[in-house]
C-alpha cells in the first residue's frame, strides 16, 4: 500500500511538472537576454561598494551576459545612495527599528556613447527590528538584509538592461 501511495504521488508530481514546463511556465526573476545584449561594459566609480560590483557580476553571469572592455553597450552606474535611519523608538528612547534604503541611478549607452533611454533609477528599502541586547545578531541581520537588497537592485538593473537592449 505504501509503495502504491509513493508511486501515485511521484507520478502526480511528475505530471504537474511536465504540464507546467510544457505550457511555458517559468519562475519569476530572470529574463533571458536576447541577441545584441550578450555583452556589456560595466562602468563603476572607484567609490562604488564592492558588494554592488560582485552582485552585478553574478546577475550578468546568470543571464549569460559577458562583461567586456569594449562591448556594444555600456552600463554606467552614475549614483549610489545608501541610507540607514531609525524608524521607531522604544519607551526608553532607544532605537527599536531601522530602515535601510539603497538607490542606484544608471544609464545604458550604445557603442556611439548615445543613451539608449533616459537615466533610470532603482531603489529598495527594508525595515528591520533592532535589539540592543543582541547587537551582534542585529548587525549580522543588517548585513544579510543589505546583501539581499544589493541582489534585488542588481537583478532589476540587469532586467531593465535586457529589456532596453532588446528594443534596439
C-alpha positions, 0 to 999 in steps of 0.5 A, a space after each residue: 500500500 505504501 509503495 502504491 501511495 509513493 508511486 501515485 504521488 511521484 507520478 502526480 508530481 511528475 505530471 504537474 511538472 511536465 504540464 507546467 514546463 510544457 505550457 511555458 511556465 517559468 519562475 519569476 526573476 530572470 529574463 533571458 537576454 536576447 541577441 545584441 545584449 550578450 555583452 556589456 561594459 560595466 562602468 563603476 566609480 572607484 567609490 562604488 561598494 564592492 558588494 554592488 560590483 560582485 552582485 552585478 557580476 553574478 546577475 550578468 553571469 546568470 543571464 549569460 551576459 559577458 562583461 567586456 572592455 569594449 562591448 556594444 553597450 555600456 552600463 554606467 552606474 552614475 549614483 549610489 545612495 545608501 541610507 540607514 535611519 531609525 524608524 521607531 523608538 522604544 519607551 526608553 528612547 532607544 532605537 527599536 527599528 531601522 530602515 535601510 534604503 539603497 538607490 542606484 541611478 544608471 544609464 545604458 549607452 550604445 557603442 556611439 556613447 548615445 543613451 539608449 533611454 533616459 537615466 533610470 533609477 532603482 531603489 529598495 528599502 527594508 525595515 528591520 527590528 533592532 535589539 540592543 541586547 543582541 547587537 551582534 545578531 542585529 548587525 549580522 541581520 543588517 548585513 544579510 538584509 543589505 546583501 539581499 537588497 544589493 541582489 534585488 537592485 542588481 537583478 532589476 538593473 540587469 532586467 531593465 538592461 535586457 529589456 532596453 537592449 532588446 528594443 534596439 
